[in-house]
Amino acid sequence: MDRRLTVGIRRWSPPVGSVLLYLGLAAVLAYAAMGLVLFVMQPRLVYRPTRDVAFTPAQRDLPYEDAVFRSCDGVKLAGWYVPAEGARFTVLFCHGNAGNVMHTMDAASQFHEMGLNCLVFDYRGYGDSEGTPTEVGTYLDARAAFDWLTQTKGVPAERIIVCGRSLGGAIAARVAAEVQPAALALEGAFTSYADIGAHFYPYMPVRLFARYRYNTREFVRQVRCPVLVVHSRDDQVVPAVFGDRLFQAAAEPKQFAEIAGGHTDGFLSSADQYKEAWTQWLDFLANRDPDGETSSSSRPKTTRGSF
């Protein structure tokens, strides 16, 4: 080429501002796409039910009866009632987000050993319960289980301890806020769905895309019964800070029991400490008079600590 023809010809390059604009736009689109995926996938992440119920309390040599009842919106629910001789209290146990009622047998066995009746049940979409799980549905299901205890079994509300583990903590707290049970027990529970999501995904707009609330802390603030918070310092699924915050939100009387072990097995690996915490709490509840008062010597600790 004639070198003279190249004079004045310049290579074109886009302005720096345009490049930054394109990069920013691409980042926003990628971010929005990730948020959309999380939004769509949430039901599968939150609810992980198992339909097959392969064994019953009989395999643990536990006495039991089938509990079949309906929620107020007509969904048929199933569970097991495990009685204990001479029981002072009955535990309504709300399990976590995975599995089904057969995975609650370790908990039912421990409650039975502590001399407690226990009702374990499946939310809609889990085990033999009909339907598909939803947040509102889980609340209705737990309330139906409570009503089954009071109406079918004739258990006084003031003799029912509503207990929830992990996701079940939010569900149990919601029930306890609506009724007046003997107590509420929260085990490995989080403060809210958005809080736990933001903790693990601080770079994502979790609160903006959250499809669920499960606001345990707000429910706890509405509760007017004694509260027991059990949490492991080793919990990597729901870190102990969430248990601390729930304890702070609860009104007196309240107790924090620190155990060790993982999120799903801490109550087993720390069985002695776990049972001791419950035993002390049960003694406190048994010593309360009808007006909810108790002697100063039997009041539970209100400071965090391990047993």
C-alpha positions in Angstrom: 0.0 0.0 0.0 1.1 3.5 -0.7 2.4 4.8 2.6 1.0 8.2 1.6 -2.5 6.7 1.8 -2.1 5.7 5.4 -1.4 9.2 6.6 -4.3 10.4 8.7 -5.8 6.9 9.2 -6.3 6.1 12.9 -7.3 2.9 14.5 -10.8 3.2 16.1 -11.2 2.3 19.7 -14.4 2.7 21.7 -14.4 5.4 24.4 -13.4 4.2 27.9 -16.8 5.3 29.2 -18.6 3.1 26.8 -16.5 0.1 27.7 -17.3 0.6 31.4 -21.0 1.0 30.6 -21.0 -2.3 28.7 -19.2 -4.1 31.5 -21.5 -2.6 34.1 -24.5 -3.7 32.0 -23.2 -7.2 31.7 -22.6 -7.4 35.4 -26.1 -6.2 36.2 -27.6 -8.7 33.8 -25.5 -11.6 35.2 -26.5 -10.5 38.7 -30.2 -10.4 37.8 -29.9 -13.8 36.2 -28.4 -15.3 39.3 -31.1 -13.7 41.4 -33.8 -15.0 39.1 -32.4 -18.5 39.3 -32.4 -18.3 43.1 -35.9 -17.0 43.1 -37.1 -19.9 40.9 -35.1 -22.5 42.8 -36.2 -21.5 46.3 -39.0 -24.0 46.8 -36.6 -26.9 46.1 -34.0 -25.4 48.4 -36.4 -24.7 51.3 -38.6 -27.8 51.1 -36.9 -31.2 50.7 -39.6 -33.7 51.6 -39.3 -37.5 51.5 -42.6 -39.4 50.7 -41.6 -42.9 51.7 -42.2 -43.7 55.4 -40.1 -46.9 55.7 -40.5 -47.5 59.5 -42.5 -46.5 62.5 -41.8 -46.0 66.2 -42.4 -49.8 66.6 -38.9 -50.3 65.3 -37.7 -48.3 68.3 -39.9 -50.3 70.7 -41.9 -47.2 71.3 -45.7 -47.3 71.9 -47.5 -45.1 69.4 -50.8 -44.5 67.7 -51.4 -43.1 64.2 -52.5 -39.4 64.2 -54.5 -38.4 61.2 -56.2 -35.0 61.1 -56.9 -32.2 58.7 -55.8 -28.6 58.5 -58.4 -25.8 58.5 -58.1 -25.7 54.7 -58.9 -29.4 54.4 -55.4 -31.0 53.8 -55.1 -34.4 55.3 -52.1 -34.7 57.6 -50.4 -37.7 59.2 -48.2 -38.2 62.2 -47.5 -40.4 65.3 -48.5 -39.9 68.9 -45.9 -41.4 71.2 -47.2 -41.6 74.8 -45.1 -41.9 78.0 -46.3 -43.2 81.3 -47.0 -40.6 83.9 -46.1 -37.7 81.5 -46.3 -34.2 82.9 -46.2 -32.6 79.5 -46.7 -33.3 75.9 -44.3 -32.1 73.2 -45.6 -31.0 69.8 -42.5 -31.5 67.6 -42.1 -29.5 64.4 -39.3 -31.0 62.3 -37.0 -29.3 59.8 -37.2 -28.9 56.1 -35.9 -32.3 55.0 -37.1 -35.9 55.2 -40.3 -36.8 57.0 -41.7 -38.0 60.2 -39.6 -41.2 60.3 -36.5 -39.0 60.7 -37.9 -37.6 64.0 -37.5 -41.0 65.8 -34.3 -40.0 67.6 -36.1 -36.9 69.0 -39.2 -38.9 69.9 -37.1 -41.5 71.7 -35.3 -38.8 73.7 -38.6 -37.2 74.7 -40.0 -40.6 75.7 -36.9 -41.3 77.8 -37.5 -37.9 79.6 -41.1 -39.0 80.4 -42.8 -36.8 77.8 -45.7 -37.6 75.5 -44.8 -36.5 71.9 -46.7 -35.8 68.7 -44.5 -35.9 65.6 -46.2 -35.0 62.3 -45.5 -34.3 58.7 -46.3 -31.0 57.0 -48.3 -31.1 53.7 -46.2 -32.7 51.0 -44.1 -34.7 53.4 -44.5 -38.4 54.2 -48.1 -39.5 54.1 -49.5 -36.0 54.4 -51.3 -34.7 51.3 -50.7 -31.6 49.4 -47.6 -29.4 48.5 -45.6 -27.5 51.1 -46.0 -23.8 51.4 -45.1 -21.3 54.2 -48.7 -20.6 55.1 -49.5 -24.3 54.8 -46.8 -25.3 57.3 -48.3 -22.8 59.8 -51.8 -24.2 59.3 -50.5 -27.8 59.6 -48.7 -27.2 62.9 -51.8 -25.4 64.3 -53.9 -28.4 63.2 -51.5 -30.7 65.1 -51.9 -28.5 68.2 -55.7 -28.6 67.9 -55.6 -32.4 67.5 -53.8 -32.7 70.8 -56.2 -30.4 72.6 -59.5 -31.6 71.0 -58.9 -35.2 70.2 -56.5 -36.2 72.9 -57.8 -33.8 75.5 -54.4 -32.4 76.4 -54.7 -28.9 78.1 -52.9 -26.2 76.2 -51.0 -25.3 79.3 -49.5 -28.9 79.3 -48.2 -28.7 75.7 -44.6 -27.7 74.9 -44.3 -26.6 71.3 -40.8 -27.5 70.0 -39.3 -26.7 66.6 -36.0 -27.7 65.2 -34.3 -25.7 62.4 -37.0 -24.6 60.0 -39.5 -26.1 62.4 -38.4 -23.4 64.9 -40.2 -20.7 62.9 -43.3 -22.9 62.6 -43.3 -23.7 66.3 -42.9 -20.1 67.2 -45.8 -19.1 65.0 -48.1 -21.6 66.8 -46.8 -20.5 70.2 -47.6 -16.9 69.3 -51.2 -17.8 68.5 -52.0 -20.0 71.4 -50.9 -20.2 75.1 -48.8 -23.3 75.5 -46.8 -24.4 78.5 -43.6 -23.3 76.7 -41.8 -22.9 73.4 -38.5 -24.7 72.7 -36.3 -23.6 69.7 -33.5 -25.9 68.6 -31.0 -24.8 66.0 -33.4 -22.2 64.7 -32.7 -19.1 62.6 -34.1 -15.6 63.1 -35.7 -15.4 59.6 -35.5 -16.8 56.2 -34.0 -13.6 54.8 -31.5 -13.3 57.6 -30.1 -16.8 57.1 -29.9 -16.3 53.4 -28.1 -12.9 53.7 -25.7 -14.5 56.1 -24.5 -17.0 53.6 -25.0 -14.9 50.4 -24.0 -11.4 51.5 -23.3 -10.5 47.8 -26.8 -11.3 46.6 -30.0 -9.3 47.1 -31.5 -12.0 49.2 -34.0 -9.8 50.9 -35.3 -8.6 47.5 -35.7 -12.0 46.0 -36.8 -13.9 49.1 -40.1 -15.8 48.5 -40.5 -16.8 52.2 -40.5 -15.0 55.5 -40.3 -17.6 58.3 -39.7 -14.7 60.7 -38.9 -16.6 63.9 -37.7 -13.6 65.8 -40.9 -11.7 65.1 -43.0 -14.6 66.3 -40.8 -15.0 69.4 -41.4 -11.4 70.3 -45.1 -12.1 70.3 -44.9 -15.2 72.5 -46.1 -15.0 76.1 -44.8 -18.3 77.5 -41.4 -19.5 78.7 -38.9 -20.0 76.0 -36.0 -22.5 75.8 -33.3 -21.9 73.1 -31.0 -24.8 72.4 -28.1 -24.2 70.0 -24.7 -25.7 69.2 -21.6 -23.5 68.9 -20.5 -26.0 66.3 -23.5 -25.5 64.1 -22.4 -24.6 60.6 -25.8 -24.7 58.9 -27.5 -22.2 61.3 -24.6 -20.5 63.2 -25.0 -20.0 66.9 -25.4 -16.2 66.5 -28.9 -16.8 65.4 -29.7 -18.7 68.6 -28.2 -15.7 70.5 -30.5 -13.3 68.7 -33.6 -15.4 69.3 -32.7 -15.6 73.0 -32.4 -11.8 73.1 -35.8 -11.4 71.5 -37.6 -13.7 73.9 -39.3 -12.3 77.0 -38.7 -13.7 80.5 -38.7 -16.4 81.6 -36.2 -17.9 79.2 -33.2 -20.2 79.1 -30.3 -20.7 76.7 -28.8 -24.2 76.6 -25.5 -24.5 74.7 -24.6 -27.9 73.3 -21.9 -29.2 70.9 -22.1 -31.0 67.6 -23.5 -30.5 64.2 -26.8 -29.0 63.1 -28.6 -32.3 62.6 -26.9 -34.4 65.3 -25.9 -32.1 68.1 -28.8 -33.3 70.3 -27.4 -36.8 69.9 -23.7 -36.1 70.2 -24.4 -33.9 73.3 -27.2 -36.2 74.6 -26.3 -35.8 78.3 -26.1 -32.0 78.1 -29.2 -31.9 76.0 -31.3 -34.0 78.3 -30.0 -32.1 81.4 -31.1 -28.8 79.8 -34.5 -30.2 79.1 -34.8 -31.8 82.6 -34.0 -28.5 84.3 -36.5 -26.7 82.1 -39.2 -29.3 82.8 -38.7 -28.9 86.5 -39.0 -25.2 86.2 -42.3 -25.5 84.2 -43.7 -28.1 86.6 -43.1 -25.7 89.6 -44.9 -22.8 88.0 -48.3 -22.1 89.6 -51.4 -21.4 87.5 -50.6 -17.7 87.4 -47.3 -18.4 85.8 -45.2 -17.6 88.8 -42.5 -19.7 90.3 -40.2 -19.7 93.3 -37.0 -17.8 92.9 -35.0 -20.9 93.7 -36.4 -22.8 90.7 -36.3 -20.0 88.2 -34.2 -20.8 85.1 -31.0 -19.0 84.3 -31.4 -16.1 81.9 -27.8 -15.9 80.9 -26.3 -17.9 78.2 -24.2 -20.9 79.2 -23.6 -24.6 78.8 -24.7 -27.3 81.1 
